[in-house]
Amino acid sequence: MLNSGVLIFVLGGEMLSVAEPFLQQQMHPTVIISAFRQALEDLVEILREKIRSVRIPGIYFDLQVLL
């Protein structure tokens, strides 16, 4: 099981690996970050439209609170 520190480390590494080709093309880092932020905003909007709550046995997530 992953703890939150490991999860953040893995996620950060994955984001860097996705950004690497753009950095090699001399794209400015602020442009890459803007694209990541837009993707996050789009994802949150899709989740708000499609899902209101997630039920997992023994666990309940209220996505209205999380998002």
Secondary structure, DSSP 4 states (H G I P E B T S, - for coil): ---HHHHHHHHHHHHHHHHHHHHHTT--HHHHHHHHHHHHHHHHHHHHHH-SEEEETTEEEEHHHH-
